[in-house]
């Protein structure tokens, strides 16, 4: 378990919800950099 997961559990935040960038922004980044980011 990494620090982000620990913080999310401590504050009862969803581990699958993205609280930073929109899904479209993430998809654009992946396409631009030709990479696939992990889901967690």
SVG drawing of the C-alpha trace seen along z (x, -y; Angstrom):
<svg xmlns="http://www.w3.org/2000/svg" viewBox="-15 -18 20 20">
<polyline fill="none" stroke="black" stroke-width="0.4" points="0.0,0.0 1.4,-3.4 1.0,-6.7 -1.8,-7.9 -3.9,-4.7 -3.3,-5.2 -4.4,-8.9 -7.5,-7.9 -8.4,-5.2 -7.8,-7.6 -10.2,-10.2 -12.6,-7.6 -12.1,-8.6 -12.7,-6.3 -9.6,-4.5 -10.9,-4.5 -12.1,-8.1 -9.9,-10.6 -9.8,-13.8 -7.4,-15.7 -7.7,-15.7 -10.7,-14.9 -10.8,-11.5 -10.5,-13.4 -7.4,-15.2 -5.8,-11.9 -6.7,-10.2 -5.2,-13.2 -2.0,-12.9 -1.8,-9.2 -2.3,-9.7 0.2,-12.6 2.9,-10.7 2.0,-7.3 1.8,-5.7 -0.9,-4.0 -1.1,-5.2 -2.0,-2.7 -5.6,-2.9 -4.6,-3.3"/>
</svg>
